[in-house]
Amino acid sequence: MLKIGSLQLATNLLLAPIAGYCDLAFRLVARSCGGVGLACTDLLCPEGVLRENKRSMELAQTCEGDSPLAMQLYGGDVERLCEAARWAEDKGADVVDINMGCPVDKITKRDGGSKLLCDPDHTLKMVERIKGSLRNVPLTCKLRLGWDDSCIVAPYLASRLEELGVAAVTVHGRTTAMRFSGEARLDGIAEVVAAVKHIPVIGNGDVRTPHDALRMMRRTGCRGVMIGRAALGTPWIFRDAHALFTTGEIPPPPTLEQVVQLMRDHFYNHCRFRSERSAVIEFRKRVSWYARHLHPCNGLRQEMRLFNDAAEFEAILARFLAWRNESGVAPREAAGVATLQPA
C-alpha cells in the first residue's frame, strides 16, 4: 500500500481537493463507501486560516471520522505559508500539501497554484522553508506538468522536491494552458515517475472509472491515483477501484435505496457541520450528482430544486421511492446488497 513519509495509507486511492465541492460533508460520504486512502480539504488560503475567518474555517473543518486528512495550502507568500503549515499541523492534519497545480485565475493571480511552476528555483526555496517549519507531518506537493508546452517542469521539480524532503508528489497530467481540455497525458506523468528515486508519485486526471485508475498505474508506474470529479457523482468509485486493484473484480453497483441513503447522509452531514439552510441551498445544486444513478427521476430533480427544509427533503425522497416501487420500474442498480461495504 501507499506510504507518505511515516503515514501508512490503507489504500493507494486519494480524494482530490476539488474547490467548492470536497467539503467535510462530502468527504464523509466518500469515506463511508470505502476505498479512500487519503482525502484532502479544499484549497486553503493561509491568510484566511491564520485569521480563522468563517469561510476558511468551513473549508478546513474536520472531525474524528475524517482521517487520514491532508490540508492543502496555496499562495506565494512564504512567511504566511510557513505559519499556515504549522497551523494545519496543530489542527490535526496528517499531511500538509502545497498546491502547485490549480489553473484558476483567482489563484494564479495571487502567485499561487500553477503559477509556482513558472519559477521553479524560487518555488523550491519556498518549499524548503515550509518543510523546515513543520515538526512531524509530511509535506507533499500537487503539480501540473508545466505552465504550457514550452515550460514542462514537473520532472525537474519532482526530483528537486524529493531532495528537499517532500514525501510525495501528485501530478495532474495537463499543463495550466490546457486547463481541463484535451486528455491527461499519461506519458507526462510517467516522466515524473522516472525522475524521482524513492518517493511515491500519485497520478491525477481523467480517472472516470476504476479501469481508468488501473490503466493510469500500469501506463505510468505511479504508486497511487487521485480521483476528483468522477467521485462527486459516484463516491463509491474508490471502493470499486480498490476492489479492482486487489481482486480483479468490481463489486455490484449500489441499489437505488443505497444511493438515496447516501443522499440522505450527505444532506444531514451538511446540516450537522454547517446549517439546515446551507444544506438546502447546496443540495438543490448537488442532487444532479446522484440523480444519474436514479433514472427515471425527472420528478425528483424538479422537486429537489425547490425544496426548503429537511422535512420537505424527506417527503420528496419518500414519494420518489414509493413511486419507483409502485411503478414497477426496474432499477439499473444491482439488487440484494444490504449495505455499501468497503472492499
C-alpha positions in Angstrom: 0.0 0.0 0.0 0.9 3.6 -0.3 3.1 5.3 2.3 3.6 9.1 2.6 6.5 9.8 4.9 5.7 7.8 8.0 2.0 7.7 7.2 0.8 4.3 6.0 -2.4 4.6 4.0 -5.0 1.8 3.9 -5.3 2.1 0.1 -3.4 4.0 -2.7 -6.5 6.0 -3.7 -6.9 9.6 -2.8 -9.8 12.0 -3.0 -8.8 15.2 -4.7 -9.2 18.7 -3.3 -11.9 20.0 -5.6 -12.6 23.6 -4.9 -16.1 24.2 -3.7 -17.1 20.6 -3.5 -14.9 18.3 -1.3 -16.1 19.7 2.0 -16.4 17.7 5.2 -20.0 16.6 4.4 -18.9 15.0 1.1 -15.6 13.6 2.4 -17.5 11.6 5.0 -19.9 10.2 2.3 -16.9 9.1 0.2 -15.2 7.5 3.2 -18.3 5.6 4.2 -18.3 3.8 0.8 -14.8 2.5 1.4 -11.6 2.6 -0.5 -10.4 6.1 0.3 -6.8 6.1 1.5 -6.4 9.8 2.0 -8.8 12.8 1.5 -7.9 16.4 1.1 -9.5 19.7 2.1 -10.5 22.4 -0.3 -7.7 24.9 -1.1 -7.0 26.9 2.0 -5.8 30.5 1.9 -3.0 31.0 4.5 -4.3 34.4 5.4 -7.8 33.0 6.0 -6.8 30.2 8.2 -4.5 32.3 10.3 -7.2 34.8 10.9 -9.7 31.9 11.3 -12.3 33.7 9.3 -15.7 31.9 8.8 -15.2 30.7 5.2 -11.7 29.3 5.8 -12.8 27.5 8.9 -15.7 25.9 6.9 -13.2 24.7 4.3 -10.7 23.4 6.9 -13.4 21.8 9.1 -12.8 18.2 10.0 -13.9 15.6 12.6 -12.8 12.3 14.1 -14.0 10.2 11.3 -12.3 12.4 8.6 -9.0 10.7 8.7 -6.3 10.5 7.4 -6.6 14.0 6.1 -4.4 16.3 4.0 -4.8 20.1 4.3 -3.9 21.9 1.1 -2.5 25.4 1.1 -2.0 27.8 -1.7 -0.3 31.1 -2.3 3.1 32.8 -2.9 3.9 34.4 0.5 6.4 32.0 2.0 6.1 33.6 5.5 2.3 33.1 5.6 2.6 29.6 4.1 5.0 28.6 6.8 2.7 29.9 9.5 -0.3 28.2 7.9 1.5 24.9 7.6 2.2 25.0 11.3 -1.5 25.9 11.9 -2.6 22.9 9.8 -0.3 20.6 11.8 -1.6 21.9 15.1 -5.2 21.4 13.9 -4.6 17.7 13.2 -3.6 17.5 9.5 -1.9 14.2 8.8 -0.3 15.7 5.7 0.3 19.3 4.5 0.1 19.8 0.8 1.2 22.8 -1.3 -1.0 23.4 -4.4 1.1 24.0 -7.5 -1.5 22.9 -9.9 -4.6 25.0 -9.7 -5.1 26.8 -13.1 -7.9 29.1 -11.9 -7.1 32.8 -12.5 -8.1 34.0 -9.0 -5.4 31.6 -7.6 -2.6 32.2 -10.1 -3.1 35.9 -9.9 -2.2 35.7 -6.3 1.1 33.9 -7.2 -0.4 30.6 -6.1 -1.4 27.3 -7.8 0.2 26.5 -11.1 1.9 30.0 -11.2 4.5 28.4 -8.9 5.6 26.3 -11.9 6.8 29.4 -13.7 9.9 30.0 -11.5 10.9 26.5 -10.2 14.0 27.7 -8.4 12.1 30.3 -6.4 9.4 27.7 -5.7 12.0 25.2 -4.4 13.4 27.8 -2.0 9.8 28.4 -0.8 9.1 24.7 -0.3 12.4 24.3 1.6 11.2 27.0 4.1 7.8 25.4 4.5 9.3 22.0 5.0 11.6 23.4 7.7 8.6 24.9 9.5 6.8 21.6 10.1 7.6 19.4 13.1 6.2 15.9 12.4 3.8 15.7 9.5 4.9 15.0 5.9 4.8 17.8 3.3 3.6 16.9 -0.2 3.1 19.0 -3.4 0.5 18.8 -6.2 1.7 19.8 -9.6 0.7 20.1 -13.2 3.1 19.2 -16.0 4.0 22.9 -16.5 2.5 26.2 -17.4 2.4 25.3 -21.1 4.2 23.1 -23.6 7.2 25.4 -23.6 7.6 25.0 -19.8 7.3 21.3 -18.8 9.0 21.5 -15.4 7.3 18.7 -13.4 10.0 16.1 -13.8 12.7 18.6 -12.7 10.6 19.9 -9.8 9.7 16.4 -8.6 13.3 15.4 -8.5 14.4 18.5 -6.6 11.4 18.3 -4.3 12.4 14.8 -3.3 15.9 16.1 -2.5 14.3 18.7 -0.2 12.5 16.0 1.8 9.0 16.3 0.2 7.3 13.0 1.0 5.2 12.6 -2.2 4.1 14.5 -5.3 0.8 14.3 -7.1 0.8 15.2 -10.9 -2.2 16.2 -12.9 -1.3 15.2 -16.5 -2.1 18.6 -18.1 -0.5 22.0 -18.4 -2.0 25.1 -17.0 -2.8 26.3 -20.5 -4.8 23.1 -21.1 -6.9 23.7 -18.0 -9.3 20.7 -18.3 -9.4 20.4 -22.1 -7.9 17.6 -24.1 -6.7 14.4 -22.5 -4.5 14.0 -19.4 -1.0 13.0 -20.6 -0.1 9.7 -19.1 3.4 9.9 -20.7 4.0 13.2 -18.8 3.1 11.5 -15.5 5.4 8.6 -16.4 8.3 11.1 -16.9 7.8 12.4 -13.4 7.8 8.8 -12.0 11.1 8.3 -13.8 12.6 11.5 -12.4 12.3 10.5 -8.7 14.2 7.8 -6.8 12.1 6.8 -3.9 9.1 9.0 -3.1 5.7 8.0 -4.4 4.2 9.8 -7.4 0.4 10.0 -7.5 -1.3 10.3 -10.8 -4.3 12.5 -11.4 -6.5 13.5 -14.4 -9.3 11.8 -16.4 -9.9 9.0 -14.0 -13.6 8.4 -14.6 -13.8 4.7 -13.9 -11.9 2.0 -11.9 -10.4 0.8 -15.1 -9.1 4.3 -15.9 -7.3 4.2 -12.5 -5.8 0.8 -13.3 -4.7 2.0 -16.7 -3.0 5.0 -15.3 -1.0 3.0 -12.8 0.1 0.5 -15.5 0.9 3.1 -18.1 2.8 5.5 -15.8 4.2 3.4 -12.9 2.6 5.8 -10.4 2.0 4.3 -7.0 -1.3 6.0 -6.3 -4.2 7.6 -8.0 -6.1 10.8 -7.1 -9.7 11.0 -8.2 -11.7 14.2 -8.3 -14.7 15.0 -10.4 -15.7 11.4 -11.0 -16.2 10.9 -7.3 -18.7 13.7 -7.0 -21.5 11.6 -8.6 -20.0 8.2 -7.8 -18.4 8.4 -4.3 -18.2 4.5 -4.3 -15.6 4.7 -7.2 -12.8 4.3 -4.6 -14.3 1.1 -3.3 -14.7 -0.2 -6.8 -11.2 0.8 -7.9 -9.6 -0.7 -4.7 -11.5 -3.9 -5.4 -10.3 -4.0 -9.0 -6.7 -3.5 -7.9 -6.8 -6.2 -5.2 -9.2 -8.8 -6.6 -9.5 -8.1 -10.3 -13.3 -7.6 -10.0 -15.6 -4.7 -9.4 -18.4 -5.1 -6.9 -22.1 -4.8 -7.9 -23.2 -1.1 -8.0 -25.3 0.2 -5.2 -29.0 -0.3 -5.2 -31.4 2.6 -5.7 -32.1 2.6 -2.0 -28.4 2.8 -1.2 -27.9 5.8 -3.5 -30.9 7.5 -1.8 -29.3 6.8 1.6 -26.0 8.3 0.5 -28.0 11.4 -0.5 -29.5 11.5 3.0 -26.1 11.1 4.6 -24.7 13.9 2.6 -27.6 16.2 3.3 -27.6 15.6 7.1 -23.8 15.8 7.2 -24.2 19.3 5.8 -26.9 20.2 8.3 -24.6 19.0 11.1 -21.5 20.8 10.1 -23.0 24.0 8.5 -26.7 24.6 8.9 -30.0 23.2 7.5 -30.4 26.3 5.3 -26.9 25.8 3.9 -27.7 22.2 3.2 -30.8 23.1 1.3 -29.0 25.5 -0.9 -26.2 23.1 -1.6 -28.4 20.1 -2.3 -30.6 22.0 -4.8 -27.4 22.1 -6.9 -25.9 18.7 -5.9 -28.9 16.5 -6.4 -27.9 16.1 -10.1 -24.7 14.2 -8.9 -26.8 11.4 -7.6 -29.7 11.6 -10.0 -27.8 10.0 -12.8 -27.9 6.7 -10.8 -31.7 7.0 -10.2 -33.3 7.2 -13.6 -36.1 7.8 -14.4 -36.1 10.7 -11.9 -37.3 13.9 -13.6 -39.8 14.4 -10.8 -37.2 14.0 -8.2 -34.9 16.5 -9.9 -37.6 19.1 -10.2 -38.8 18.8 -6.6 -35.3 18.9 -5.2 -34.6 22.2 -7.0 -37.5 23.8 -5.0 -37.4 22.3 -1.5 -36.9 24.4 1.6 -36.2 22.3 4.6 -35.3 18.8 5.9 -39.0 17.8 6.2 -39.6 18.5 2.5 -36.3 16.7 1.7 -37.6 13.6 3.4 -41.1 13.9 1.8 -39.6 14.2 -1.7 -37.4 11.1 -1.2 -40.3 9.1 0.3 -42.6 10.0 -2.7 -39.8 9.1 -5.1 -39.2 5.7 -3.5 -42.9 4.9 -3.3 -43.4 5.8 -7.0 -40.5 3.7 -8.0 -41.8 0.7 -6.1 -45.4 1.1 -7.3 -44.5 1.8 -10.9 -42.6 -1.4 -11.3 -39.7 0.4 -13.0 -36.7 -2.0 -12.9 -33.8 -0.2 -11.4 -30.5 -0.3 -13.2 -28.7 -1.0 -10.0 -28.0 -4.5 -8.8 -30.4 -5.8 -6.1 -29.8 -7.6 -2.9 -26.9 -5.7 -1.5 -27.9 -4.6 2.0 -25.2 -2.0 2.6 -22.2 -0.5 1.0 -19.2 -2.2 2.4 -15.6 -1.3 1.9 -13.8 -3.7 -0.4 
